[in-house]
Amino acid sequence: MSFGLLTGAENTMTYEELASTGKTAASGSVMRVAQHATRYHADPELDRGLYLYEHRRCYDDIIEFSNKLCYHGKLLPRRGSAPSPHDGTPEYLPPMAYVHVDGICQSLPAGSRRNLLEAETIAAWLIANRGMLEMKYGTPLHKIVGIVTPFSGQVSAIEAACEKVGIEVGREDGQLTAGTVHALQGAERHIVIFSPVYSKHEDGRFIDKSTSMLNVAVSRAKDSFIVFGDMDAIDAVSATEPRGVLARFLFKNPGNALTFEHRRRADLQTTKTVVSQLRDAAGHDAFLLHTLSQVKRTFQIVTPWLRLERTKEIGAFDAMLEAIDRGIDVEVYTDPQLNIEDARADARKRKLTQLLADVRAFRDAGIAVTFVRKVHSKLIIGDDDVYCVGSFNWLSAQRAGEYARHETSLLYRGSDLLQEILAVRKSLLQRRILQTPYVDEHSRRRPNLERPVI
């Protein structure tokens, strides 16, 4: 403005237009300057310049994300598809994978952000899998893995967490690279870990401001791109936003979800909070039934999949009815899309019919079932002082047989949990599907689905 480059008058260059040339100090880019200056514009659908369309670094399954996000399908993948888990590949990792982390995004004084639970989970996963990865690739960990995050504050958190478990992070030889997107630009790793930092406590719009961040991060990964973060925050935007495109690739295959033991949230561990761990189905079921018998006002359960038959098998349905008879508000949150997902149309139809029948039975009994979009957290909330989070599918998990899995959850009890519980309830409300056409008008105890949860 001082030198007359921007005057504010009509028909003059706006700041956004000036920034798009790559010449500003705040967002300068030599690539943008070159593209703005070149007379070549080979493809009107892409930025100016000439392109190398053939891509050979990443598996086709990975670079297809960049193709969708940035290149209008113009890239020509040349490496081939990733091996399937049935190919006998040792210690298989999906090309696009994620670990759901129920952490909290914290703002820092300098304007940056961090998520300590994400950092600690990444460090724990690396040390737990270090031997397997080094044996698989025949090279040290720092040459296998790189870590990318949007915020310098998170870089520091990751460095500190890795140092605690004996992994050196930095720019020197022999150190694992962790940094903002520029740290790996022009480089590559077999595995790239992305730490988005944002959680249900904060809006993640910064990631959606430009396609560049996710494009660079994903396209550095030769074999596997793994997101460690709150999937409810990744999945909270439309399918056209960068996070929405990423969500589509991460969640299109159930096998992309990696299981890893949940770690304690430092911010929830206060002198007024007691933390314990639940293990496997028996421990989770006992806690579920005990909590239903003890709550004084409200009981909420977030379970991506809902099965009436399983709920009855473990005694939870009867326990919910007894709680309702005591005047307790019992609410179940589930994702209708997850419940009916199947590649076959006839199977989807059967699952939808079963889901509607199950929901009607719950609601007829006075149990409020609320559909929410894209839910990944698996929670139980009792009143304002019980908060349980983990990997257990409360009302659908197999309790025995070959599909029974080792599951863990962290149980927090105390008077300092109210703010976390309110944040979770707010997130559920924001993703609530208001149109619920399947309620039986003649329900014996029809709940008021529209009443506020908070």
Protein Blocks (a to p, Z undefined) as FASTA:
>chain_A
ZZomagoiahiacfklmmmnopafklgcfklmmmmmpmbdfblkbceddddfbcckbcfk
lmmmmmmmmnnomaccfkbpcddfklopahiacfbdcddddddddddfkopacdfklmmm
mmmmmmmmmmmmmmmnopafklmpccddfbfklmmmmmmmmmmnopacdjbehiacdddf
klmgoiacfbdcddehpafkbccklmmmpmklmmmmmmmpmkbccddddfklmmmccfkb
mklmmmmmmmmpmklpccddddddfklmcfkbccdddedjklmmmmmmmmmmmpmkbccd
ddfbacfklmmmnommmmmmmmmmnopacdddddfklmmgcfbfklmmmmmmmmmmmmmm
mmmnopacdddehifbdcddehjlbccddjbdfklpcfbdjkbccddddddedjklmmmm
mmmmmmmmmmpcfbackbcfkbfblcdfkbcfZZ
